[in-house]
């Protein structure tokens, strides 16, 4: 009979918070790595509620989520400060899975199966790496926005007068939880709890607001902003990377995918679809946030570039 509430000793390796400059200016782009000093482990007792009726939401494409409690000593709490997953005792414990087909009594079924611990660790480390990069990419967006608004001497009040509000969002604090001296216990990705409503703003294979937000003005506005955030990331990284699969609530985001060029695709989760990044210039539709930030319309820019190439070709052939 499965254990419905598990409690065990774990080492928690918080996902660090670095700037994108720090990440990409290394000899090779940095990844979340348990051997990195940034990711030092903290000894805790972790209690996870695995009861089916208490599961957090529906199973996603790769992970299930369960309520959990981190038990940590007071001295550690004093040392880490507020911007850490350890300052949030009640968390979501996420665990990866795969689906396996079977036939039971003549009925076709698909069931959730768990990986062996040795296979689970690298998969969950990749999920942590997605949050690591996504946090840096969102910081890049707000740095860009703040510089543009400062140059225009625009305040929040000025924007409100124009009917504009810049949503202020971030990715959840998270940590990889590795069991101590236990070769069977699960590997978890721990995250801050996200309160309802849980919203899918942009799906993984699109760069437009999802159908789920179409009927809610506030949610649609946030989705438009996140589309603009992709535009900022695409341009400021030199078309190298951007965040996709935006989901969460009005202030906290989780479960991102990182879209990169093909050369970096293996560093991220299975949801990294390089074709989405490659097609971004023709798929993205600039909106009010893009115009506020004076971002170039990528489709118009491509059209102008094509005309310049055509003219150059004509001039070359006439010489």
LUMZA-561793 format. One record per residue: x, z, y of N, C-alpha, C in turn; residue number from 0. Coordinates in steps of 0.001 Angstrom, whole numbers, plus 500000, padded with zeros to 6 digits. Atoms other than C-alpha are relative to their C-alpha. Layout:
BEGIN
    n.c1    n.c3    n.c2   ca.c1   ca.c3   ca.c2    c.c1    c.c3    c.c2   nr
       X       Z       Y       X       Z       Y       X       Z       Y  NUM
...
This chain:
BEGIN
    n.c1    n.c3    n.c2   ca.c1   ca.c3   ca.c2    c.c1    c.c3    c.c2   nr
  500849  500000  498802  500000  500000  500000  500883  500000  501246    0
  499143  500085  498821  501503  499001  503397  499911  501231  500877    1
  499985  498896  499055  502552  501663  505886  499286  499562  501270    2
  500796  500393  498843  500038  501598  508754  500542  500545  501310    3
  499317  499483  498812  501981  503771  511181  501425  500335  499588    4
  498617  499806  500388  505749  503522  510892  500798  500665  501109    5
  499137  499322  499031  508236  505821  512595  501399  500050  499420    6
  498630  500049  500514  511984  505335  512282  500988  500022  501160    7
  498950  499998  498993  515303  505599  514090  500443  498566  500271    8
  499617  501349  499579  516243  502517  516066  501063  500055  501089    9
  499157  500236  498833  518909  501263  518426  499302  498949  500855   10
  500642  500920  499073  517322  499641  521466  501057  499320  500859   11
  499061  500794  499214  519273  496842  523124  499215  499309  501115   12
  500786  500578  498912  517673  496159  526528  500468  498593  500360   13
  499668  501333  499499  517519  492565  527715  500522  500169  501419   14
  499431  499786  498667  519849  492538  530739  499340  499122  501054   15
  500548  500771  498881  518905  491204  534160  501167  499443  500796   16
  498919  500665  499291  521458  488708  535471  499448  498874  500863   17
  500387  501167  499221  521298  486000  538103  500319  498748  499197   18
  499724  501246  500709  521235  482411  536917  501433  499548  500266   19
  498614  500351  499688  524572  481910  538681  500950  500668  499020   20
  499174  499279  500968  526105  484588  536452  499884  499378  498615   21
  500243  500542  501341  524543  483038  533361  500702  498665  499796   22
  499488  501359  500218  525658  479450  533915  501422  499805  500488   23
  498632  500140  499515  529000  480086  535625  501039  500534  499029   24
  499056  499585  501039  530540  481514  532465  500632  498740  499399   25
  499337  501159  500610  532834  479283  530393  498990  499137  499246   26
  501155  500706  500547  529629  478354  528595  498783  500849  500337   27
  501179  499232  499591  526038  479366  529469  499800  501247  499153   28
  500150  498733  500709  525474  483035  528583  498667  500077  499261   29
  501202  499743  500778  522962  484072  525945  499876  501499  499786   30
  500176  498600  500375  521459  487420  525009  500821  500250  498750   31
  499052  499774  501087  524104  488888  522726  500179  501500  499799   32
  499892  498565  500283  524147  492303  521030  501415  500525  500192   33
  498620  499557  499814  527939  492398  521377  500372  500129  501475   34
  499749  499910  498563  527664  492133  525181  499843  501449  500459   35
  500064  498616  499492  528345  495409  527007  498693  500267  500731   36
  501287  499864  499316  525167  494748  529013  498907  500486  499053   37
  501064  499766  500985  523173  495154  525800  500274  501219  499132   38
  499670  498797  500772  524515  498535  524687  498739  500640  499431   39
  501165  499432  500662  522201  500259  522213  499738  501447  500386   40
  500436  498621  499750  520220  503429  522938  499287  500508  498755   41
  500623  499427  501193  519274  505679  520022  498638  500589  500355   42
  501361  499516  499747  515513  506329  519926  499266  500151  498675   43
  500956  499980  501105  512697  507169  517563  498861  499075  500414   44
  501046  500972  499670  510182  504333  517458  498834  500143  499035   45
  501215  499916  500808  506601  504712  516243  499134  498777  500282   46
  500772  501235  499860  504647  501506  515616  498691  500119  499230   47
  501322  499963  500618  500912  501362  514897  499688  498615  499431   48
  500194  501293  500661  500447  498577  512350  498578  499789  499488   49
  501389  500166  500431  496719  499094  511798  499432  498692  500549   50
  500513  501312  499630  494980  495729  511845  499064  500065  501197   51
  500979  499897  498916  492227  496944  514150  500629  500359  501344   52
  499315  499627  498754  494792  498117  516719  500981  498926  500485   53
  499075  501068  499628  496768  494866  516845  499689  499501  501404   54
  500165  500436  498617  497332  493608  520386  499744  498500  500045   55
  500354  501410  499932  495469  490328  520668  500103  499309  498651   56
  499905  500800  501219  495465  487517  518130  501459  499649  499728   57
  498649  500441  500349  498571  486452  516252  500292  498698  500718   58
  499619  501233  499320  500432  483814  518251  500554  499002  499006   59
  499431  501005  500878  502310  480846  516889  501173  500523  499191   60
  498789  499502  500657  505364  482938  515923  500011  501512  499790   61
  499859  498540  499993  504705  486660  516500  498648  500705  499979   62
  501124  499078  499846  502240  489506  516074  500472  501117  500936   63
  499660  498923  499059  502089  492387  518586  499220  501257  499639   64
  500590  498730  500409  501401  496048  517889  500330  501085  501029   65
  499684  498894  499087  501125  499186  520057  501088  500882  499412   66
  498888  499168  500467  504217  501363  519864  500366  501012  501077   67
  499549  498948  499085  505740  504467  521418  501494  500209  499793   68
  498568  499720  500040  509417  504964  522273  500212  501481  500306   69
  499665  498596  499774  510623  508546  521902  501484  500070  500362   70
  498627  499985  499529  513783  509032  523970  500283  501314  500722   71
  499699  498719  499380  515601  512102  525245  500032  499877  501525   72
  500131  499980  498542  515279  513105  528902  501291  499584  500711   73
  498743  500366  499354  518975  512656  529714  500169  498493  500056   74
  499914  501462  500023  518857  509026  528660  499085  499404  501058   75
  500930  500491  498983  515816  508495  530866  500584  500136  501399   76
  499383  499801  498688  517721  509922  533829  501103  498971  500241   77
  498858  500904  499870  520679  507629  533146  499593  498547  500232   78
  500322  501433  499989  518829  504322  532822  499264  499546  501246   79
  500769  500407  498835  516581  504332  535892  498687  499341  499611   80
  501359  500485  500256  513098  502813  536267  499906  498563  499495   81
  500089  501421  500355  513933  499126  535683  500517  499738  498592   82
  499591  500151  501397  514282  499401  531927  498794  500213  499108   83
  501079  499826  500962  512024  499146  528922  499887  501460  499565   84
  500035  498613  500443  512981  502749  528086  499204  500889  500947   85
  500817  499223  499067  511122  503955  531174  498512  499766  499772   86
  501396  500275  500369  507909  502625  529576  499791  500471  498564   87
  500099  499481  501373  507206  504858  526559  498993  499252  499131   88
  501003  500754  500760  504087  502903  525526  500270  498509  500174   89
  499563  501396  499932  505094  499357  524664  499284  499153  498947   90
  500444  500926  501039  504168  496282  522668  501196  499698  499104   91
  498953  500312  500972  506235  495846  519499  499654  498666  499342   92
  500286  501342  500510  506432  492161  518580  500926  499684  498826   93
  499250  500333  501212  507513  490863  515199  499691  498567  499585   94
  500220  501405  500339  508001  487274  514078  499472  499842  498573   95
  500550  500288  501323  506346  485675  511063  500028  498502  499761   96
  500251  501403  500314  505818  482386  509281  498743  499941  499152   97
  501242  500159  500776  502698  481026  507624  500304  499306  498674   98
  499805  500574  501331  502543  480245  503928  498649  499658  499402   99
  501262  500464  500577  499800  478194  502329  499866  500453  498548  100
  500258  499621  501390  498163  479281  499086  498557  499654  499649  101
  501365  500243  500480  495082  478676  496975  499569  501222  499196  102
  500505  498794  500641  493104  481786  496014  498573  499738  499526  103
  501329  500237  500596  490151  481396  493632  499420  498669  500460  104
  500450  501333  499635  489976  477720  494495  499846  499788  501495  105
  500138  500118  498542  490011  478407  498267  501375  499900  500647  106
  498725  500207  499299  492818  477107  500492  500124  501025  501118  107
  499786  498986  498967  494269  479864  502684  501416  499892  500562  108
  498691  499909  499364  497119  480267  505142  500228  501445  500378  109
  499744  498593  499751  498663  483718  505250  501279  500223  500773  110
  498810  499614  499249  501180  485452  507492  501009  500659  499060  111
  498923  499451  500807  504495  486184  505788  501137  500456  500919  112
  498899  499473  499196  507445  488216  507099  501348  499518  499468  113
  498636  500377  500358  511108  487254  507127  500761  501208  499473  114
  499058  498942  500371  513845  489261  505459  500712  500442  501275  115
  499409  499453  498778  515599  491502  507983  501169  499156  500505  116
  498832  500787  499600  518779  489367  507983  499597  498696  500686  117
  500496  501218  499359  516693  486330  508984  499191  500325  501257  118
  500839  499579  498883  514490  488276  511379  500833  500244  501263  119
  499176  499642  498847  517332  489453  513637  500347  498801  500879  120
  499668  501129  499117  518553  486039  514867  498774  499375  500661  121
  501212  500566  499403  514986  484846  515417  499507  500847  501172  122
  500457  499146  498918  514067  487868  517527  501004  500010  501160  123
  498986  500097  498950  517379  487595  519426  499761  498762  500861  124
  500332  501209  499241  516356  484063  520420  498823  500267  500942  125
  501145  499648  499144  513042  485436  521738  500463  500842  501191  126
  499454  499187  498910  514970  488025  523766  500767  499123  500982  127
  499240  500907  499143  517196  485254  525082  499085  499203  500929  128
  500966  500723  499158  514137  483372  526364  499581  500863  501196  129
  500360  499103  498902  513129  486422  528423  501182  500161  500962  130
  498777  499872  499194  516747  486788  529645  500110  498839  500987  131
  499895  501179  499138  516824  483241  530999  498789  499863  500928  132
  501214  500149  499186  513213  483238  532218  500029  500933  501203  133
  499911  499046  498893  513815  486344  534340  500938  499467  501085  134
  499040  500544  499037  516841  484712  535968  499425  498785  500721  135
  500587  501195  499393  514958  481474  536565  498891  500354  500994  136
  501025  499570  499047  512067  483321  538237  500638  500634  501235  137
  499272  499464  498851  514524  485229  540447  500482  498861  500899  138
  499543  501170  499261  515900  481836  541450  498877  499437  500868  139
  501165  500511  499258  512413  480742  542505  499743  500835  501254  140
  500316  499147  498853  511817  483754  544735  501124  500009  501035  141
  498897  500124  499053  515270  483485  546280  499829  498738  500838  142
  500241  501266  499316  514489  479863  547151  498845  500133  500989  143
  501177  499833  499143  511054  480769  548539  500330  500838  501232  144
  499695  499096  498889  512354  483626  550662  500882  499325  501039  145
  499130  500708  499058  515048  481412  552202  499212  498979  500816  146
  500804  500998  499290  512559  478669  553062  499074  500667  501015  147
  500924  499314  499093  510030  481093  554560  500749  500606  501182  148
  499195  499431  498915  512785  482807  556568  500413  498920  500991  149
  499579  501085  499116  513985  479465  557928  498842  499499  500865  150
  501192  500412  499243  510417  478691  559025  499395  501158  500795  151
  500481  498782  499336  509937  482253  560324  498529  500265  499678  152
  501371  499778  500475  506770  482574  558237  499898  501350  499310  153
  500264  498718  500649  505418  485982  557254  498825  499851  499051  154
  501168  500017  500888  502818  486869  554640  498717  499840  500802  155
  501185  500104  499133  500321  487196  557497  499809  498551  500456  156
  500089  501410  499597  501148  483668  558667  499453  499144  498862  157
  500471  500757  501159  500594  482343  555157  498523  500260  499748  158
  501406  499650  500209  497306  484230  554832  499106  499263  500986  159
  500772  500724  498985  496121  482591  558056  499813  498536  499602  160
  500113  501378  500495  496744  479242  556327  499264  499934  498657  161
  500688  499950  501289  494845  480402  553245  500940  499965  498818  162
  499002  500027  501070  498041  480770  551208  500480  501406  499669  163
  499416  498745  500472  499274  483700  549139  501039  499666  498938  164
  498959  500209  501003  502565  483679  547264  499883  501097  498940  165
  500052  498970  501052  501995  485485  543926  501397  500558  499738  166
  498717  499372  500319  504774  487968  543176  499943  500460  498546  167
  500075  499777  501439  505397  487975  539429  501411  500142  499424  168
  498719  499901  500709  508168  488845  537016  499729  500051  498506  169
  500117  499860  501445  508842  488815  533306  500189  501457  499601  170
  500000  498611  500471  508391  492025  531354  501414  500494  499714  171
  498796  499369  500518  511227  494461  530733  499882  499994  498472  172
  500052  500147  501458  512176  494079  527079  501290  500507  499364  173
  498820  499574  500760  514586  495218  524383  499850  499578  498548  174
  499989  500276  501430  515561  494239  520869  500202  501330  499280  175
  499944  498736  500738  514929  497143  518473  500520  499734  498593  176
  499349  500202  501302  517270  497243  515466  500031  501333  499260  177
  500038  498727  500736  516726  499913  512766  501396  500514  499657  178
  498729  499344  500309  519519  502401  512077  500069  500303  498501  179
  499769  499705  501426  520852  502509  508503  498770  499727  499132  180
  501182  500363  500778  517793  500754  507110  499998  498477  499863  181
  499901  501438  500237  518076  497308  505526  498651  499323  499772  182
  501330  500545  500278  514324  496865  505147  499087  500057  501223  183
  500891  499811  498843  512667  498144  508355  500015  498763  500905  184
  500115  501204  499169  511450  495433  510766  500899  500032  501231  185
  499376  500198  498690  513304  494074  513782  498871  499719  500976  186
  501064  500216  499015  511078  494289  516864  500570  499563  501346  187
  499758  500227  498579  511107  492860  520340  498998  500879  500734  188
  500878  499083  499269  509734  495629  522560  499820  499505  501427  189
  500309  500458  498644  508017  494738  525825  499040  500957  500677  190
  501016  499276  499237  506084  496416  528590  498618  499519  499565  191
  501375  500395  500290  502374  496452  527848  499424  499224  501173  192
  500682  500775  498970  500408  493830  529749  498513  500287  499895  193
  501420  499660  499982  496956  494985  530724  499150  498748  500147  194
  500917  501129  499897  493980  492667  530446  499541  499819  501442  195
  500157  501162  500889  492931  490118  531386  501329  499303  499734  196
  498807  500755  500377  495612  488180  529511  499679  498522  500210  197
  500326  501354  499548  495810  484666  530926  501092  499016  499595  198
  499072  501103  500289  497413  481444  529730  499962  499067  501206  199
  499990  500777  498767  498429  479781  532994  500417  498551  499777  200
  499506  501342  500308  500401  476786  531678  500401  499986  498533  201
  499650  500060  501424  500646  475765  528019  501371  499363  499834  202
  498608  500370  500235  503939  474875  526426  500282  498512  500135  203
  499738  501437  500002  503530  471104  526193  499402  499298  501215  204
  500586  500567  498784  502179  470581  529713  500688  500590  501219  205
  499479  499475  498733  503258  471007  533338  498867  500081  501031  206
  501179  499863  499142  499735  471390  534710  499264  501290  499643  207
  500787  498797  500322  497373  474398  534955  499189  499795  498722  208
  500742  500108  501253  495743  475128  531606  498502  499950  500264  209
  501454  500066  499874  492057  474514  531015  499393  501389  500123  210
  500525  498630  499997  491635  478288  530646  499831  500568  501402  211
  500074  499442  498641  492104  478868  534399  499126  499163  500936  212
  500711  500940  499136  489978  476004  535705  498812  500627  500723  213
  501218  499435  499420  486896  478156  536378  500237  501270  500816  214
  499695  498773  499259  488686  481091  538026  500954  499653  501149  215
  499237  500437  498830  489931  480445  541570  501345  500715  500107  216
  498757  499236  499885  492530  483245  541579  501002  499594  498926  217
  499118  500363  501089  493950  482356  538178  500527  498568  500173  218
  499583  501386  499768  494043  478657  539066  501055  499938  501099  219
  499030  499951  498911  495907  479468  542285  501368  500467  499478  220
  498747  499522  500596  498517  481424  540288  500634  498893  499164  221
  499479  501092  500829  498844  478497  537862  500635  498911  500864  222
  499415  500981  499085  499445  476116  540780  501363  500477  500502  223
  498722  499443  499544  502154  478443  542060  501055  499868  498910  224
  499044  500082  501098  503802  478491  538622  500423  498553  499733  225
  499611  501412  500065  503721  474677  538546  501057  499707  501059  226
  499014  500143  498931  505570  474812  541856  501309  500680  499606  227
  498794  499300  500459  507986  477350  540343  500814  499104  499067  228
  499297  500944  500876  508824  474769  537671  500723  498938  500826  229
  499393  501001  499124  509502  472238  540436  501288  500546  500625  230
  498823  499358  499404  511905  474668  542147  501119  500115  498959  231
  498997  499824  501054  513684  475423  538852  500619  498661  499601  232
  499535  501335  500386  513936  471733  537954  501019  499472  501005  233
  499128  500525  498947  515528  470844  541285  501264  500841  500160  234
  498854  499133  499697  517766  473877  541804  500977  500133  498835  235
  499074  499986  501133  519247  473729  538280  500579  498618  499726  236
  499505  501352  500234  520047  470053  538646  499347  499351  498806  237
  500792  500573  501100  517285  469085  536189  500453  500501  498628  238
  499441  499467  501246  518893  471326  533555  499031  500886  499242  239
  500836  499015  500699  516241  473978  532825  498809  500399  500855  240
  501163  499417  499330  512831  475398  533655  499222  500818  498978  241
  500835  499160  500860  510350  477933  532276  498679  499283  499726  242
  501326  500513  500338  507200  476873  530457  499246  501049  499194  243
  500861  499090  500773  504357  478484  528508  499766  501295  500778  244
  500241  498832  499147  503526  480806  531421  498723  500713  499569  245
  501158  499210  500415  501209  483618  530298  500231  501466  500322  246
  499910  498581  499668  500447  487220  531153  498797  500411  500826  247
  501089  499667  499077  498400  488780  533936  500426  499637  501419  248
  499742  500405  498616  498499  488641  537735  501415  500332  500482  249
  498682  499584  499528  501915  490304  538018  501094  499928  498935  250
  499013  499979  501074  503633  490369  534598  499848  498787  499089  251
  499994  501168  500877  504624  487424  532407  500750  500332  498713  252
  499367  499750  501298  505669  487290  528756  500051  498717  499177  253
  499925  501095  500981  506502  484986  525827  500312  498640  500624  254
  499676  501292  499399  508181  482242  527878  500695  499068  499018  255
  499132  500972  500654  509716  479083  526564  500928  499443  501073  256
  499045  500594  499075  512813  477635  528195  500164  498536  499625  257
  499831  501436  500207  512820  473862  528553  501369  499601  500542  258
  498664  500399  499589  516328  472438  528675  500276  498561  499581  259
  499542  501279  500502  518195  469210  528203  500367  500175  498529  260
  499784  499961  501444  518890  468324  524584  501262  500772  499620  261
  498734  499364  500352  522457  469700  524699  499894  501523  499903  262
  500163  498546  500048  521172  473279  525204  498805  500434  499149  263
  501265  499703  500675  517998  473061  523099  500146  501020  498881  264
  499823  499109  501157  519446  474951  520102  500132  501462  500410  265
  499829  498623  499539  519970  478066  522273  498684  500745  500156  266
  501278  499382  499703  516265  478721  522595  499030  499844  498831  267
  500975  499955  501084  513080  479026  520563  499515  498602  499621  268
  500504  501279  500505  511308  476315  518596  499103  499298  501021  269
  500880  500594  498986  509022  475777  521589  500740  499269  501093  270
  499225  500750  499016  511879  474259  523616  499824  498517  499715  271
  500301  501417  500179  510706  470672  524050  500717  499205  501088  272
  499246  500720  498974  513387  468663  525900  499240  498853  500638  273
  500751  501127  499431  510954  465772  526365  499148  500434  501192  274
  500799  499515  498878  508830  467953  528683  500855  500048  501265  275
  499080  499990  498864  511839  468459  530950  500348  498575  500407  276
  499618  501382  499705  512829  464789  530685  498879  499242  500715  277
  501143  500695  499411  509326  463697  531707  499456  500708  501245  278
  500555  499180  498922  508888  466319  534445  499804  499218  501287  279
  500093  500730  498734  509559  463964  537358  498765  499106  500062  280
  501177  500874  500009  506706  461689  536267  498714  500766  499680  281
  501182  499233  500404  504360  464417  534981  499553  501022  501044  282
  500329  498951  499023  504526  467053  537746  499202  499428  501168  283
  500796  500361  498826  501917  466870  540493  500223  501044  501083  284
  499735  499054  498918  503030  468440  543742  498691  500570  500542  285
  501192  499337  499491  500555  470946  545188  500322  500687  501336  286
  499843  499378  498678  500118  473082  548313  501253  500868  500099  287
  498800  499164  499975  502992  475385  547334  501256  499130  500112  288
  498872  500929  499897  505388  472464  546853  500140  499501  501439  289
  499970  500495  498618  504427  471162  550297  500460  501084  500954  290
  499563  498887  499162  504885  474599  551868  501514  500143  499962  291
  498558  499814  500190  508422  474721  550471  500796  498728  500278  292
  499342  501274  499660  509189  471125  551576  500716  499382  498810  293
  499422  500621  501187  509914  470065  548022  499665  498510  499985  294
  500197  501439  500050  510347  466334  547602  499040  499634  498871  295
  500904  500495  501038  507544  464575  545735  500834  499186  499015  296
  499102  500613  500970  509381  463625  542556  499591  498583  499628  297
  500457  501339  500352  507203  460612  541790  500292  499011  501123  298
  499663  500864  498869  507617  459197  545293  501502  499765  500063  299
  498542  500103  499985  511342  459904  545064  500488  499003  498956  300
  499624  500950  501047  511571  457991  541782  499655  498575  500411  301
  500412  501323  499531  509652  455091  543331  500962  499456  501038  302
  499049  500420  498970  511991  455012  546316  501333  499627  499372  303
  498741  500289  500681  514992  455123  544004  499953  498672  499274  304
  500150  501267  500715  513651  452241  541941  500056  498827  500971  305
  499976  501063  498991  513110  450163  545093  501412  499759  500508  306
  498611  500130  499552  516660  450893  546234  500844  499282  498960  307
  499256  500659  501070  518024  449840  542839  499678  498505  499956  308
  500432  501390  500026  515985  446624  542968  500642  499243  501151  309
  499412  500648  498831  517215  445827  546475  501505  499791  499797  310
  498566  500102  500255  520814  446547  545478  500297  498890  499004  311
  499823  501042  501011  520411  444242  542468  499858  498620  500614  312
  500217  501282  499332  519057  441441  544658  501202  499622  500859  313
  498861  500257  499117  521919  441812  547143  501235  499633  499187  314
  498849  500273  500854  524470  441828  544316  499930  498580  499439  315
  500163  501321  500611  523038  438647  542754  500141  498871  501006  316
  499928  501031  498967  523034  436813  546097  501417  499795  500505  317
  498609  500112  499520  526766  437426  546697  500769  498947  499225  318
